C-alpha cells in the first residue's frame, strides 16, 4: 500500500507537524509514504516540494472551491469518491483521515487519525501542540 499525504507545509504549523509525524510513523512501520507540500522547510528526502512542479496543477484541483459571495448555491461540487458507501469488503482498501483542532490552556492541540473503513480501527494517529 502507498500513502500520499498532501499538505501546505511539512513542519511549519501545528497541523503540518502532526501530518509530518504521521508520515514519519508510517515510514517507520514499513509503509510506503510520501508527502507533497507547497512549502518545504525540512531536509527530508521523502517530502516533495511542489513549488514550480507539474504536480502543483493537480493539487490546485484539490483546493476548496471559492463561491461567489452573492451566491447561495454552488455551481460545482467536489467529486464524491465513495458515493457515501462506507462499507468495505477488504482490509486496507479504503482509509479515511481527519484533523481536529482542540483548544487547550496551553494553546491548540492538533490531532489527526487514519481509520481503515473495513474494521473501523485506527491505523495511525498523531498529535501536536502549536
Secondary structure, 3 states (H helix, E strand, C coil): CEEEEEEEECCCCHHHHHHHHHHHHHHHCCCEEEEEEEECCCCCCCEEECCCCCHHHHHHHHCCCCCCCCCCCCCCCCCCCCCCCCCCCCCCCCEEEEEEEEEECCEEEEEEEEEECCCCEEEEEEEEEC
